Amino acid sequence: MKLSSRAKKLQPSATLAITAKEKALKSQGAKHTLYNLTQALFEEGDEVIVPAPYWVSYPEQITLAGAEPVILNTKEEEGFKIDPEELRKLITPKTRALILNYPSNPTGATYNEIELRRIVDVAMGAGLTIISDEIYDKIIYDGIKHTPVAALGEEVKKATILVNGVSKTYSMTGWRIGYAAGDKEVINAMGKLQGQSTSNPASISQWAALEAYRGPHDIIEARTREFEKRKNYIVERLNSIPGIKCFSPQGAFYAFPNISGFFGKHHNGKEIRSSMDFTEFLLDEAKVAVVPGDSFGSDDHVRISFATSMENIVKGMDRIEEAVKKLG
C-alpha cells in the first residue's frame, strides 16, 4: 500500500510508540481511526470509491486528505448493494481504494460471502486498498452471517484495512474507542499522525473496552434480537403509510425510508421539496426527529434510528402517520 507524502515525512511521537511489528492501532473512536487512515493513504490526485448512500464522514475525510471521493450510487430496488460491474466502470488509474461499510449506516444493507467475493475480486484485480468499516458486524438480522473481508484469503487480507470499535456492539459511544488492523506500514503511519495530534485514547476507556471484549457476550445476542423485533415493527409501520416505502435493513439499527412520495405536497403554505423539508415538517408538526438523507448521499430518504424503546417507536410511528395526513 502506498502512503501519502505527508505520512512519509512524519516522525514518530515519543508519546505513542508504534513498533514495526504492530498491525493494529487504537484511536479515539472509529471516526478518528478513519481520519488517520485517509490522511496516511491519500493525497491530491488520488480517487477513492465511496458507495452511496454512505456514512456522512467518508467523502469529507477523503476531501480533507486532498483526494477526490468518487460516488458509486447503489439502487434501492437492488437492496442498496454494490454492483461489481458498476464498480469496475468507476476504476481509473487514479483510483487508490474502495470503502466498504457493511452492515451499512444508513441503509442497513449487508453482503453474504458470495456477494462480497464478487466485489472484492474487482477491487483486488485493480490493485485497490479495501477499507472495510465493519463496526455493525455484531448487529445483523434475518439469520444472515457476517463475513469479514479479511477472511476471504491471505492476499485479500493483505490488501484490507479493517476498521471497528466498541460504540455499536457494546453501546460504548461516549468511551471513544476505535481501531484499525492491517498492513504494518499503514498502521505505523497512522500511529505517527495520531502521535503528533491526539496521542492515545484515554486509559480508562481502553480498560473498559478490554473488559467489554473479554466479558460475556450473551447480552449482545439478546439485544440484537430485540433490535430485530423493533426493526420489523418500524419497517411494517412505515410501509403501511401511503407515500412511504422502506427497505428492510439486514443490520445496524436504522431504517432508511424513501419519502420522495411526499415531494410536491404542501403544509401551511410550504412545499416539501427535499429530505430536509420533510425532516423539518416532522420536527415541527409531529415532534419527531429524523435525519435528512441528503447528508448520506440520497435526498429521497430520511434515516430513522430504532435504537430506542418500543414505546418510543410506537409513539413516533403514530405521530408520523398522523402528520403526513396533513400534507396535501
N, C-alpha and C positions, 0 to 999 in steps of 0.2 A: 504494500500500500504506500502510495506517495504522500509525504507530509507536505503541509503548506510551508511557504518560505518563512512565515512568522514563527511556526513551531520549530523549524530548524535552527533559528537564531537564539532561541531562549535557553537560558542556563537553568539548571535545577535549583530549587529553593532549599535552603537549609531547614526550613520548617516542614517540608514534605519530602521525605526521602523515598524515591521510587527506584528500585533496583532493576537491572536489565532482565532479571528473571521473572519479574512480576507481570501478570497478564490481566489484572483487574484493578480498578480504581474506584474508591468510594467518593461521592460528591454530595453537595447539599441538595439532594433531590434529583430525580431523573431529568428535569428541565436543565439543571446545571450540568449534568452529565452530557446531555445533547449539545449544549452550548460549547463546552470544552471540546467535544468531538468535532463539531463543524469548524471551529477555529483551528484545530490541529490538522484537518484534512483539506479544507477548501480555501480557494483564493480567487482573485479576479481571473476570468477566462474559463472557470470550471462551470459545469452544469450538473445539477442534481435532480433526479426524477422524484417527484412527490405525488403519490396517488391522492386524488380528491374524491370525496370530502376528506379533509386532513385535520389533524390537530393544529390549532392556531399558530403555534410557535415554529413549526417546521420551515415554512417559507421565509419567515422573518429572520430566523437564525442563519439560514443559508445566505440571505441577503447581507446580514451583518458581517459575514465572513468574506464578502465581496463576490461571491459566486451567484449564479442565476438558478432559481428554482424553476424547473420545467414541470408543469402540472399535467398529470395523466388523469383525465376525467373518467371515473367509473360510472356504470349505469345502474340505476335503482332497480330496473327490471331484471338485471343480472346479479342482484344481491350485493351491489357495491364492491364487486371483486375485480381485481386487475385482469385484463385480457392480455395474455402473453404476447399476442401479435401486435396489439396497440402499444405495448411496452417496447417491442422491438423497433417500431416505427419512430419512436422518440429518441432513440440512442444515436448519438453523434460522436465524432472523435473527441469532443469536449466533455462528454458525459463521464463523471467520476464515480457516481454512486446512485443507488436506489434506496429510498427509505420505505421500509415495511413497518406497519403498525397493525398488529392483529392479536386478539380482537381489537377492532378499531374504535377509537374515540374520534368522531362522534357516532358512527353508524352501528357499531356492534358486530360488523361483518368479520368473519374469520375464514380460515382455509383448512381443508383436510390435506393429508400428506400428498396426494396426487396433484391437487391444485397448486400446492406450494412448490413442488418439484418442477412443474412447468414454468412457473415464474422464475425460479432460481436458475434453471437451465439457461434461460435467455440472459439473465444478468451475468452468470458465470461465463457464458460464451462471449460476452462483450468485455470481460475483464473488470466488471464493476465491483466496488465495495458494497456490501449489503449491510445497511444499518437497520437492525431488527429491534424495534421497540415492542417488547413483549410484556409490558407492565400489567396487562389484564389477563395474563396467561392462566391464572387460577380461577377466573370468573367466567365460566363457559357453560352453556346450556344445551339442551336437546340431545344429550348423550354424545356430544362432539368431543373428540380428544385433541388436545393441543400438541402440535408437532413443532419443536424448536427448529429454527433454520439450521443451527449448528449441528443438529443431529442427522442431517442429510448426507454426511460424509466428511472425510478429513479435508478435502480441498475446499468444500463449501465452508467448513468451519474456519479455515484459514482466511477466507475472504469476508467473514462476517464479524461485525462488532455488535454484541448483544447489549441492549440497554434494558434495565429493570430497576426495581426499587421496592420499598415497603409500603408506600402510601395507599395502594389499592388493595392488594391481597390482605394486608394486616391493618388496614384503616389507620395508618400512621402518617397521615398527610403532614401534620404540623411538625413531625420529628425531622423531616427533610433529610432522608437518606435515599440516594440512588446510586447505581453503579454501572460501570461498563466493563465488559470482559471481551478479550480478543487479542489481536496482534500486539506483541510486546512493545514494538516501536511506537505504535499509535498510543498505547496506554502510557508509555513513558512521556510522550509529547503532551498528552492531556495532563499528566501529573505536573509537568513544568509550568503549563499555563495556570493550572489551579494553584500551584505553589506560590506563584507570583501575584495571585489575585485574592483568593479566599482561604488558602491553606486547607486544613482538614475540616470535615463536618464536626459538630460538637461531640465530644467524647461520650456524653450521656446518651445521645441519640444512637451512637454506634453500639453501645452496650445494650440499649433497648432493642435495636434491630437484630443483634445477635441472639438475644433471648427469644425474639419472635421466630427466627428461623429454627432455633433448636427446640422450641416448645411444642406441645401437642397441636396438631392441625385439624382435629375433629371439627372445631368451630368454623373453620373455613369452608368445609364441605356443607355444613348445616346452613351457614349464611348464604352460600351460593344457591341452595335450593329455595331459600326464602326469596332471594332476588329473582329467581326464575318464576315463582308464583306472581310476584309483582309485575314482572315483565309481561307475562301472559295476560294479566288483567289490563294493564295500561295499553297494550297493543290492541286488544279486543275492543276496549272502550274507544280508542282513537279511531279505529277503522269503522266503528258504528256511527261516527259523526259525519254527516254529509259535508263534502268539501275537503275531508282529510283522508289520506291513505298512509299507512305506516308499515314499513318493513319490520319484520320480527327479528330483533337483534339476537345474535348467537353467542354474544359475550359482552363484557363490560356492564355498565349499569345506566345506559342511556337509550331512550327512544329518539328516533330522528324522523318525525313525521313530515310528509310533504303537505304543505299548506298553501300551495300555489292556486288551489281551487277557490281561494278567497280573494285572489288578486283582482282588482277592479271593483270590488264591493266597497260600500261606504258605511260610515257610522259617524253621526254628529257632524256631517259635512266633510269628513276626512276620508280619503280613498286609501285602501290597502294596496300598496304597490310593491312591497318588499317584505322580507322576513323581519326587518327592523320595525316596519309599520305594524305588522301583526304582533310582534313582541310587545310593542308599546300599547297596542289595543288591549291585549290580555292583561297587562300590568294595570292599566287604568280601569278597565271595565270589570275584570274578574279577580283582580288582586292575585294573579298567578304569574310567577317569574319563570320565563324560559329564555334560552339563548338564541339569538338570530343566527340562521345558517350561513349568512354571508361571511361570518368570521371563520367558518370552516370550509369555505370554497363552494357553497351551494345555497344560493339565495332562495331556492324553492322550499327550504326546510327550516325547522327550528329544532333545537336539542332540548329534550326534557330528561332530567335525572329522576330515576326511581330509587335512588339511594336515600330513601326516607321511609317513614312508616306507611303501612297500608291505609291507615286512617287519613293521612295527608294526601295520599294518591287518590283515594276515592273523592275526597273533598275537592281536590284540584280538578279532577276529571268532570265532576258535576258543574263546577264553575265554568270550565272551558265550554262544555256543551251548552250551557245556558247563554254564555256570552256570544258565541258565534251565531246564535239565532237572531241576534240584533243587527247582524250585517245584512245589508240589502243593496 
